[in-house]
């Protein structure tokens, strides 16, 4: 359980770092720097992918936790 939770937290930290790094390129692009715009769009596409993966991971973890809880409850009723 902790390994998956740690993976989720690590994914979140990666996303936060990416957003912070994109900030400068977005600001440069707003002032007219074309190369910064290209980098920003590339980073935003990566951000989209990473967030989609994080969503999938959190949903999987929630389902896994529900199944564990359900199994424990079934064990208690059998005993």
Phi, psi and omega per residue, in radians:
X1 nan -0.748 -3.093
X2 -1.183 -0.577 -3.128
X3 -1.092 -0.762 -3.141
X4 -1.188 -0.743 3.110
X5 -1.076 -0.704 3.101
X6 -1.112 -0.707 3.098
X7 -1.073 -0.679 3.115
X8 -1.138 -0.772 3.136
X9 -1.131 -0.716 3.112
X10 -1.118 -0.691 3.088
X11 -1.088 -0.726 3.132
X12 -1.107 -0.744 3.125
X13 -1.088 -0.668 3.096
X14 -1.097 -0.749 3.133
X15 -1.122 -0.781 3.130
X16 -1.045 -0.759 3.133
X17 -1.103 -0.735 3.125
X18 -1.085 -0.777 3.141
X19 -1.070 -0.749 3.117
X20 -1.087 -0.688 -3.135
X21 -1.266 -0.518 3.120
X22 -1.258 -0.437 -3.075
X23 -0.934 -0.839 -3.106
X24 -1.115 -0.776 -3.132
X25 -1.146 -0.668 3.111
X26 -1.123 -0.754 3.124
X27 -1.133 -0.706 3.103
X28 -1.122 -0.721 3.137
X29 -1.117 -0.643 3.133
X30 -1.103 -0.453 3.109
X31 -1.591 0.047 3.030
X32 1.902 0.072 3.142
X33 -1.392 1.884 -3.068
X34 -1.148 -0.750 -3.129
X35 -1.070 -0.672 3.110
X36 -1.138 -0.599 3.097
X37 -1.128 -0.704 3.103
X38 -1.106 -0.808 3.107
X39 -1.085 -0.704 -3.126
X40 -1.122 -0.795 3.138
X41 -1.120 -0.697 3.093
X42 -1.076 -0.780 3.122
X43 -1.123 -0.659 3.123
X44 -1.169 -0.625 3.066
X45 -1.130 -0.717 3.084
X46 -1.125 -0.716 3.108
X47 -1.038 -0.733 3.117
X48 -1.057 -0.776 3.130
X49 -1.116 -0.814 -3.115
X50 -1.114 -0.687 3.132
X51 -1.200 -0.657 3.088
X52 -1.085 -0.730 3.107
X53 -1.127 -0.703 3.114
X54 -1.105 -0.722 3.106
X55 -1.061 -0.805 3.126
X56 -1.062 -0.745 3.140
X57 -1.108 -0.738 -3.129
X58 -1.181 -0.666 3.103
X59 -1.131 -0.768 3.112
X60 -1.066 -0.734 3.134
X61 -1.124 -0.729 3.105
X62 -1.092 -0.742 3.115
X63 -1.108 -0.739 3.132
X64 -1.085 -0.755 3.134
X65 -1.129 -0.684 3.102
X66 -1.085 -0.741 -3.140
X67 -1.128 -0.709 3.104
X68 -1.103 -0.777 3.138
X69 -1.096 -0.723 3.138
X70 -1.140 -0.713 3.127
X71 -1.144 -0.711 3.113
X72 -1.126 -0.693 3.136
X73 -1.146 -0.684 3.124
X74 -1.152 -0.647 3.107
X75 -1.125 -0.692 -3.134
X76 -1.167 -0.670 -3.127
X77 -1.254 -0.506 3.113
X78 -1.303 -0.535 -3.066
X79 -1.386 nan nan
